[in-house]
Amino acid sequence: MILVEDIHFSYDGIYTALQGVSLQIEKGERVAIMGTNGAGKTTLIKHMNGLLRPQHGRVIVDGTDAKSLSIAELSRTVGLVWQNPDHQLFLDSVRKEIEFGLKNLGFSPEEANEQCTQTLKNLGLEGLAERSPFALSGGERKRVALATVLATEPRVLALDEPTIGQDAHQKERLASMLLDLNERERTVIVVTHDVEFVIENFPRTIAMADGRIVADGSTSSVLSNEDVLERCSLTPPQLTVAARALHKVFPQVPERLALLSELENAVSEILGVVP
Amino acid sequence: MALVEFADFSFKYLGADSLALRKVSASINEGEYVVITGPSGCGKTTLCRAINGLVPHFHRGYIAGNVYVDGQNTRDATVALLASSVGLVFQNPANQLVTLNVEKELAFGPENLGVEPQEIRKRVEEIIDLLNLEHLREKHPHEMSGGEQQRLAMAATLALKPKVLVADEPTSNLDPKSAELILDIISELNKRNGMTVILVEHRLDLVAKDASRIILLDKGQIVADGAPRDILPQDISMEIGVGIPKATQVYKRLQTKGIELSRVPLTGEELAMLVGEVTSS
């Protein structure tokens, strides 16, 4: 469980990146953090594994004040996957990259090797084990960066913009992998601008603007709130736009519709076709 | 001749096992708005690099066939020369900004191309006006939001007066509102100023409505090329993993139930309108 209490943070002492953020994330949740560029989303998740420390307020991870835990200790609980894989990758083969983190956590070379092989298999990256991360495509590098974190099996996984540069199939694969981890009681936190990805996969959304939380609740309620969308520079996805437009003419179509099958069924009903 | 012409063009990066582009042929004419899409690693970025000459002059490798830009064979033209015809905008604007304020940023490119100072001043003002940058004039680029930075990067590119704007996922780091604003500006440049646009994008729900044409790449080959409403409903688009607009997906699902809308919708509003049309007829 992660408890964040009234944290404030400023990088330069002038501009305040976080101005009093409080939230609680329970074990096994899937939570999306959304909002404008510069809202403080990345700054917030960096507090969860100790990369940044609050200048005011506190972060409590599994009942312990994060203040008393080192980054190494916190990283075992909270694994952070950065937005730019190039900030995370530095060795000359994918295998070395993944084994590096494991050895730091005390895995023996044999255990590290085995865990690495398994992780690559889970992510469909077997073929890339001996390649240099820098010779891979942007999308592939992103998956390697994810593998380095997943291999250490953190209980909480926080991903910063994981869908950027990923095509439709890769996004589906990423989603099913995250859902699978979540089923095995891992908490999944994602920072993203991808509204459709959130609607399809994350039951809870925290919306941020100007270093503060503007809304925190079920994804469908947060993302159908016009005021929140406006303040957080979010736009409703196509299906919601379609549902709203249909609702004006056919009041039986709920305005909140979000999923493809829901809209398809609503339209079928309007047109008198059995769904 | 077409503004950009790929003639049976193939390219393999030095040391790579397979071709990044495979016998690509396509003509892009002045005034078109072409969206290039396809799964990651399909060759989209290589295609952009082949237009501005980074392939083969900077990224070396095996090359076959030719690319012509504004009548010049890119094999013979330098990257610097091509820069006056092709304006490039990248995913991360911060990597593209080099100076300390808007005016300097906009003047930097033309200065390097040896444009007369008077002409530069004129262009800078035109572009500040065109892209609505007046309120940013005194702001340091690194204090700007991601969306503002991308607008400035695009403005700096346009200051070179390119004939074609090539943008490689220019909005993927931006929040949805900022992304929409950038894409609206690109669409306006195309519609109002006749600027030729080649845009690489995964999220077709954002751009299909503006594009006159979509080129679908898979494993370095063009697998479909045509108007968005013709290309997107095809099975191949779904198979190779293209982010088909949800409105178009609903259209396809309705079709399997025997419901025909009068055309292929690309946006949510359009879908709602077409459904309304069926009920009133």
Interface residues (C-beta under 8 A of the other chain):
Chain A: G35 T36 N37 G38 A135 S137 G138 G139 E140 E161 I164 G165 Q166 D167 A168 H169 Q170 K171 H193 V195 E196 C232 S233 L234 T235 P237 Q238 L239 T240 V241 A242 A243 R244 A245 L246 V249 F250 L260 L263 E264 V267 S268 I270 L271 V273
Chain B: G15 G38 P39 S40 G41 Q91 S145 G146 G147 E169 S172 N173 L174 D175 P176 K177 S178 A179 E180 H202 D205 G241 V242 G243 I244 P245 K246 A247 Q249 V250 R253 L254 K257 G258 I259 T267 G268 E269 L271 A272 M273 V275 G276 V278 T279
